[in-house]
Amino acid sequence: MRSVDLNCDCGEGFGAYRIGDDDAMLDIVTSVNVACGFHAGDPEIMAKTFMAAKAKGVAIGAHPGFPDLWGFGRRGLPFTVGEIERLVAYQIGAANALATYAGARLGHVKIHGALSNIAAQDETIARAIARAVKAVAPNLSFLAPAGTKLETAGLAQGLAVAREIFADRAYTDAGRLVERSAPGAVLHEAAEAAERVLAMVSEGAIITVSGKRLATGIDSICVHGDSPNAVAMAKALRARLEKAGIALAPFVAA
C-alpha cells in the first residue's frame, strides 16, 4: 500500500483573531505548516499550535511568507532577492525556536501565498529561498509545489524535497495555480475535489483545467485551512483516498 501526506496551513490567526478550525484539522491531516508571524501567527499561536500538533502525532513545518498581515501574505511585495532570502531565514528561526519551546520538532519548510507563487516561476527567487533553508536548517525537508522552480531549486541545494499538489485549487496547462481572482480558481465541492485528487495521485500527474495531465511525483496534498469548507474537504479527501487503498502518512516523521 502506498501512502501520501495530507497537509494544511495552520496557526494563521493573529492575537485575538482566529482563522480556520485548527483543532478539527489536526484530527484529519498528517502534517501542518505553521505561520511564522509575518503573514499571520504570533508567538502565542505558534507555541499552542506546535503543542497541539505534537499531542496528536501530526508532523510540523514552518510556513514563511511576505510580511503582510493586512493582505494575509497573498500580495506580491517589492522586496529584493537578498531581503527575501533573509526574511525566510528569519521566519524559519522563529518557528524552530517556538517548536523547541513547545517540546516539538520542526520537520519541514513550506513557503506561503504570493511568495510561493512568485518563486514557483522565478528561478532567482526560488534559489534565494532554497539558500535560506540550506543556510539555517539544512536538515529540514522542503515542501515545494510540484513541477515548479521551487522544487528544482531545493534539489539543487541538496535539500530533501517533497512535492505538493493542491486539493482546492485549479491548475493552468502550464502547471501553475489559476489566479485566485479568476472564476473557478478555488474549488469548493468536497466530493468533486476528492475525486480529482484521487485521480492525480493514482495517475502521478497534475490535472489542469483543460483536462491535460502533467506527470509529476506527488508526496503531499494541501488543503488550505482558511477556506470555509476546509474541514469538510479534508475529511472527504482522507476518506476517499483510504477507500482507494492509499494510506495517509506524513512525509517527515512527527
C-alpha positions as a Markdown table, in Angstrom:
| # | Residue | x | y | z |
|---|---|---|---|---|
| 1 | Met | 0.0 | 0.0 | 0.0 |
| 2 | Arg | 1.4 | 3.4 | -1.0 |
| 3 | Ser | 1.0 | 6.4 | 1.2 |
| 4 | Val | 0.7 | 10.1 | 0.7 |
| 5 | Asp | 0.8 | 13.1 | 3.1 |
| 6 | Leu | -2.2 | 15.4 | 3.7 |
| 7 | Asn | -1.2 | 18.8 | 4.9 |
| 8 | Cys | -2.8 | 22.1 | 5.8 |
| 9 | Asp | -1.7 | 25.6 | 6.8 |
| 10 | Cys | -2.4 | 26.2 | 10.5 |
| 11 | Gly | -1.8 | 28.9 | 13.2 |
| 12 | Glu | -3.0 | 31.6 | 10.8 |
| 13 | Gly | -4.8 | 33.8 | 13.3 |
| 14 | Phe | -3.2 | 36.8 | 15.0 |
| 15 | Gly | -3.7 | 37.9 | 18.5 |
| 16 | Ala | -7.4 | 37.6 | 19.3 |
| 17 | Tyr | -8.3 | 36.9 | 15.7 |
| 18 | Arg | -8.7 | 33.3 | 14.6 |
| 19 | Ile | -8.8 | 31.9 | 11.0 |
| 20 | Gly | -9.7 | 28.3 | 10.4 |
| 21 | Asp | -10.6 | 25.4 | 12.7 |
| 22 | Asp | -7.1 | 24.2 | 13.6 |
| 23 | Asp | -8.3 | 21.7 | 16.2 |
| 24 | Ala | -10.6 | 19.9 | 13.8 |
| 25 | Met | -8.0 | 19.9 | 11.0 |
| 26 | Leu | -5.4 | 18.4 | 13.4 |
| 27 | Asp | -7.6 | 15.4 | 13.7 |
| 28 | Ile | -7.6 | 14.8 | 10.0 |
| 29 | Val | -4.3 | 15.8 | 8.4 |
| 30 | Thr | -0.9 | 14.3 | 8.8 |
| 31 | Ser | 1.3 | 17.5 | 8.5 |
| 32 | Val | 0.8 | 21.1 | 9.3 |
| 33 | Asn | 2.5 | 24.3 | 8.1 |
| 34 | Val | 2.5 | 26.9 | 10.8 |
| 35 | Ala | 2.6 | 30.6 | 10.1 |
| 36 | Cys | 5.7 | 32.3 | 11.4 |
| 37 | Gly | 4.4 | 35.7 | 12.3 |
| 38 | Phe | 4.8 | 37.6 | 9.0 |
| 39 | His | 1.6 | 36.8 | 7.0 |
| 40 | Ala | -0.2 | 35.5 | 10.2 |
| 41 | Gly | 0.6 | 33.9 | 13.5 |
| 42 | Asp | 2.3 | 35.2 | 16.7 |
| 43 | Pro | 4.4 | 33.5 | 19.4 |
| 44 | Glu | 1.3 | 32.5 | 21.4 |
| 45 | Ile | -0.5 | 30.9 | 18.4 |
| 46 | Met | 2.7 | 29.3 | 17.2 |
| 47 | Ala | 3.5 | 27.6 | 20.6 |
| 48 | Lys | -0.1 | 26.5 | 21.0 |
| 49 | Thr | -0.3 | 25.0 | 17.5 |
| 50 | Phe | 3.0 | 23.2 | 17.9 |
| 51 | Met | 1.9 | 21.7 | 21.2 |
| 52 | Ala | -1.4 | 20.6 | 19.8 |
| 53 | Ala | 0.2 | 19.0 | 16.7 |
| 54 | Lys | 2.7 | 17.1 | 18.8 |
| 55 | Ala | -0.1 | 15.8 | 21.1 |
| 56 | Lys | -1.9 | 14.4 | 18.1 |
| 57 | Gly | 1.1 | 13.0 | 16.3 |
| 58 | Val | 0.9 | 15.5 | 13.4 |
| 59 | Ala | 4.2 | 16.5 | 11.7 |
| 60 | Ile | 5.0 | 20.2 | 11.8 |
| 61 | Gly | 6.7 | 22.7 | 9.5 |
| 62 | Ala | 7.4 | 26.4 | 9.2 |
| 63 | His | 5.3 | 28.4 | 6.8 |
| 64 | Pro | 7.2 | 31.6 | 5.9 |
| 65 | Gly | 5.6 | 34.3 | 3.8 |
| 66 | Phe | 5.7 | 38.0 | 2.9 |
| 67 | Pro | 5.4 | 40.4 | 6.0 |
| 68 | Asp | 1.8 | 41.2 | 5.0 |
| 69 | Leu | -0.7 | 40.7 | 7.9 |
| 70 | Trp | -3.2 | 43.0 | 6.2 |
| 71 | Gly | -3.1 | 41.1 | 2.9 |
| 72 | Phe | -2.6 | 37.6 | 4.5 |
| 73 | Gly | 0.6 | 37.2 | 2.5 |
| 74 | Arg | -1.3 | 36.9 | -0.7 |
| 75 | Arg | 0.0 | 40.2 | -2.3 |
| 76 | Gly | 3.4 | 40.4 | -4.0 |
| 77 | Leu | 5.6 | 42.9 | -2.3 |
| 78 | Pro | 8.7 | 44.6 | -3.8 |
| 79 | Phe | 11.5 | 43.0 | -1.7 |
| 80 | Thr | 14.9 | 42.4 | -3.2 |
| 81 | Val | 16.2 | 38.9 | -3.7 |
| 82 | Gly | 18.6 | 39.3 | -0.7 |
| 83 | Glu | 15.8 | 40.6 | 1.5 |
| 84 | Ile | 13.6 | 37.6 | 0.6 |
| 85 | Glu | 16.4 | 35.3 | 1.5 |
| 86 | Arg | 16.8 | 36.8 | 4.9 |
| 87 | Leu | 13.1 | 37.1 | 5.7 |
| 88 | Val | 12.7 | 33.4 | 5.0 |
| 89 | Ala | 15.7 | 32.6 | 7.2 |
| 90 | Tyr | 14.3 | 34.8 | 10.0 |
| 91 | Gln | 10.9 | 33.1 | 10.0 |
| 92 | Ile | 12.4 | 29.6 | 10.0 |
| 93 | Gly | 14.4 | 30.6 | 13.0 |
| 94 | Ala | 11.3 | 31.8 | 14.8 |
| 95 | Ala | 9.4 | 28.6 | 14.0 |
| 96 | Asn | 12.3 | 26.5 | 15.1 |
| 97 | Ala | 12.6 | 28.4 | 18.4 |
| 98 | Leu | 8.9 | 28.1 | 19.2 |
| 99 | Ala | 8.8 | 24.5 | 18.2 |
| 100 | Thr | 11.7 | 23.7 | 20.5 |
| 101 | Tyr | 10.0 | 25.7 | 23.3 |
| 102 | Ala | 6.8 | 23.6 | 22.8 |
| 103 | Gly | 8.8 | 20.4 | 23.0 |
| 104 | Ala | 8.1 | 19.6 | 19.4 |
| 105 | Arg | 10.4 | 19.0 | 16.4 |
| 106 | Leu | 10.3 | 21.1 | 13.2 |
| 107 | Gly | 10.5 | 18.8 | 10.2 |
| 108 | His | 9.9 | 20.9 | 7.1 |
| 109 | Val | 9.6 | 24.3 | 5.4 |
| 110 | Lys | 6.8 | 25.3 | 3.1 |
| 111 | Ile | 6.6 | 28.8 | 1.5 |
| 112 | His | 3.3 | 30.7 | 1.8 |
| 113 | Gly | 1.0 | 32.5 | -0.6 |
| 114 | Ala | 2.3 | 35.2 | -3.0 |
| 115 | Leu | 5.9 | 34.4 | -2.2 |
| 116 | Ser | 5.4 | 30.8 | -3.2 |
| 117 | Asn | 3.5 | 31.7 | -6.3 |
| 118 | Ile | 6.3 | 34.1 | -7.4 |
| 119 | Ala | 9.1 | 31.7 | -6.6 |
| 120 | Ala | 7.3 | 28.9 | -8.4 |
| 121 | Gln | 8.0 | 30.8 | -11.7 |
| 122 | Asp | 11.1 | 32.9 | -10.8 |
| 123 | Glu | 14.3 | 30.9 | -10.6 |
| 124 | Thr | 16.3 | 33.6 | -8.9 |
| 125 | Ile | 13.8 | 34.0 | -6.1 |
| 126 | Ala | 13.4 | 30.2 | -5.8 |
| 127 | Arg | 17.1 | 29.9 | -5.4 |
| 128 | Ala | 17.2 | 32.5 | -2.7 |
| 129 | Ile | 14.6 | 30.7 | -0.7 |
| 130 | Ala | 16.3 | 27.4 | -1.1 |
| 131 | Arg | 19.6 | 29.0 | 0.0 |
| 132 | Ala | 17.9 | 30.4 | 3.1 |
| 133 | Val | 16.6 | 26.9 | 4.1 |
| 134 | Lys | 20.0 | 25.3 | 3.4 |
| 135 | Ala | 21.8 | 28.0 | 5.4 |
| 136 | Val | 19.8 | 27.9 | 8.6 |
| 137 | Ala | 18.1 | 24.5 | 8.6 |
| 138 | Pro | 19.7 | 22.0 | 6.1 |
| 139 | Asn | 18.2 | 19.1 | 8.0 |
| 140 | Leu | 14.7 | 20.2 | 7.2 |
| 141 | Ser | 12.6 | 18.9 | 4.3 |
| 142 | Phe | 11.5 | 21.4 | 1.7 |
| 143 | Leu | 7.8 | 21.1 | 0.7 |
| 144 | Ala | 7.5 | 22.6 | -2.7 |
| 145 | Pro | 4.8 | 22.8 | -5.3 |
| 146 | Ala | 5.3 | 20.0 | -7.8 |
| 147 | Gly | 6.9 | 20.9 | -11.1 |
| 148 | Thr | 8.0 | 24.4 | -10.1 |
| 149 | Lys | 11.2 | 26.4 | -9.8 |
| 150 | Leu | 11.0 | 25.9 | -6.0 |
| 151 | Glu | 11.2 | 22.1 | -6.5 |
| 152 | Thr | 14.3 | 22.4 | -8.8 |
| 153 | Ala | 15.9 | 25.0 | -6.5 |
| 154 | Gly | 15.5 | 22.8 | -3.5 |
| 155 | Leu | 17.0 | 19.8 | -5.3 |
| 156 | Ala | 19.9 | 21.9 | -6.5 |
| 157 | Gln | 20.7 | 22.9 | -2.9 |
| 158 | Gly | 20.7 | 19.2 | -1.9 |
| 159 | Leu | 17.6 | 19.6 | 0.3 |
| 160 | Ala | 15.1 | 16.7 | 0.8 |
| 161 | Val | 12.3 | 17.9 | -1.4 |
| 162 | Ala | 8.7 | 16.7 | -1.1 |
| 163 | Arg | 6.4 | 17.6 | -4.0 |
| 164 | Glu | 3.0 | 19.0 | -3.2 |
| 165 | Ile | -0.3 | 19.4 | -5.1 |
| 166 | Phe | -3.3 | 21.5 | -4.0 |
| 167 | Ala | -6.7 | 19.9 | -3.5 |
| 168 | Asp | -8.7 | 23.1 | -3.5 |
| 169 | Arg | -7.0 | 25.0 | -6.4 |
| 170 | Ala | -7.3 | 24.8 | -10.1 |
| 171 | Tyr | -4.2 | 24.4 | -12.4 |
| 172 | Thr | -3.4 | 26.1 | -15.7 |
| 173 | Asp | -2.0 | 24.0 | -18.6 |
| 174 | Ala | 1.5 | 25.3 | -17.6 |
| 175 | Gly | 1.1 | 23.6 | -14.2 |
| 176 | Arg | 0.6 | 26.8 | -12.3 |
| 177 | Leu | -2.2 | 27.7 | -9.9 |
| 178 | Val | -5.0 | 29.7 | -11.5 |
| 179 | Glu | -5.1 | 33.2 | -10.1 |
| 180 | Arg | -7.4 | 33.5 | -7.2 |
| 181 | Ser | -9.3 | 36.3 | -8.8 |
| 182 | Ala | -10.3 | 34.1 | -11.8 |
| 183 | Pro | -13.6 | 32.2 | -11.8 |
| 184 | Gly | -13.1 | 28.6 | -10.7 |
| 185 | Ala | -9.7 | 29.2 | -9.2 |
| 186 | Val | -10.7 | 27.9 | -5.8 |
| 187 | Leu | -12.6 | 24.6 | -5.6 |
| 188 | His | -15.4 | 24.3 | -3.0 |
| 189 | Glu | -17.1 | 21.0 | -3.6 |
| 190 | Ala | -15.5 | 18.4 | -1.3 |
| 191 | Ala | -16.6 | 15.3 | -3.1 |
| 192 | Glu | -15.5 | 16.7 | -6.5 |
| 193 | Ala | -12.1 | 17.8 | -5.1 |
| 194 | Ala | -11.6 | 14.3 | -3.5 |
| 195 | Glu | -12.2 | 12.5 | -6.8 |
| 196 | Arg | -9.8 | 14.9 | -8.6 |
| 197 | Val | -7.1 | 14.4 | -6.1 |
| 198 | Leu | -7.5 | 10.6 | -6.2 |
| 199 | Ala | -7.1 | 10.7 | -10.0 |
| 200 | Met | -4.0 | 12.9 | -9.7 |
| 201 | Val | -2.4 | 10.6 | -7.0 |
| 202 | Ser | -3.3 | 7.5 | -9.0 |
| 203 | Glu | -2.0 | 8.8 | -12.3 |
| 204 | Gly | 1.0 | 10.6 | -10.8 |
| 205 | Ala | 0.0 | 13.8 | -12.6 |
| 206 | Ile | -1.4 | 17.3 | -12.1 |
| 207 | Ile | -4.8 | 17.6 | -13.9 |
| 208 | Thr | -5.3 | 21.0 | -15.4 |
| 209 | Val | -8.5 | 23.0 | -16.1 |
| 210 | Ser | -8.5 | 21.7 | -19.7 |
| 211 | Gly | -8.0 | 18.0 | -18.6 |
| 212 | Lys | -4.3 | 17.9 | -19.5 |
| 213 | Arg | -2.1 | 15.6 | -17.5 |
| 214 | Leu | 1.3 | 16.9 | -16.3 |
| 215 | Ala | 3.4 | 14.0 | -15.0 |
| 216 | Thr | 4.9 | 14.5 | -11.5 |
| 217 | Gly | 5.7 | 12.8 | -8.3 |
| 218 | Ile | 3.2 | 13.6 | -5.5 |
| 219 | Asp | 4.3 | 13.4 | -1.9 |
| 220 | Ser | 1.8 | 15.7 | -0.2 |
| 221 | Ile | -1.7 | 17.1 | -0.8 |
| 222 | Cys | -2.6 | 20.5 | 0.6 |
| 223 | Val | -6.0 | 21.8 | 1.8 |
| 224 | His | -5.9 | 25.5 | 2.7 |
| 225 | Gly | -7.0 | 25.7 | 6.4 |
| 226 | Asp | -8.5 | 29.2 | 6.0 |
| 227 | Ser | -11.2 | 28.0 | 3.5 |
| 228 | Pro | -14.7 | 28.0 | 4.8 |
| 229 | Asn | -15.2 | 24.3 | 3.9 |
| 230 | Ala | -11.6 | 23.2 | 4.8 |
| 231 | Val | -12.6 | 20.6 | 7.4 |
| 232 | Ala | -15.3 | 19.0 | 5.2 |
| 233 | Met | -12.9 | 18.9 | 2.2 |
| 234 | Ala | -10.1 | 17.4 | 4.3 |
| 235 | Lys | -12.4 | 14.7 | 5.7 |
| 236 | Ala | -13.7 | 13.9 | 2.2 |
| 237 | Leu | -10.1 | 13.6 | 0.9 |
| 238 | Arg | -8.9 | 11.4 | 3.6 |
| 239 | Ala | -12.0 | 9.1 | 3.3 |
| 240 | Arg | -11.7 | 8.8 | -0.5 |
| 241 | Leu | -8.0 | 8.1 | -0.5 |
| 242 | Glu | -8.2 | 5.5 | 2.2 |
| 243 | Lys | -11.2 | 3.8 | 0.5 |
| 244 | Ala | -9.0 | 3.5 | -2.6 |
| 245 | Gly | -6.3 | 1.8 | -0.5 |
| 246 | Ile | -4.0 | 4.8 | -0.2 |
| 247 | Ala | -2.7 | 5.4 | 3.3 |
| 248 | Leu | -2.2 | 8.8 | 4.8 |
| 249 | Ala | 1.1 | 9.4 | 6.5 |
| 250 | Pro | 3.4 | 12.4 | 7.0 |
| 251 | Phe | 6.4 | 12.7 | 4.6 |
| 252 | Val | 8.6 | 13.5 | 7.6 |
| 253 | Ala | 8.1 | 11.6 | 10.8 |
| 254 | Ala | 6.3 | 13.6 | 13.5 |
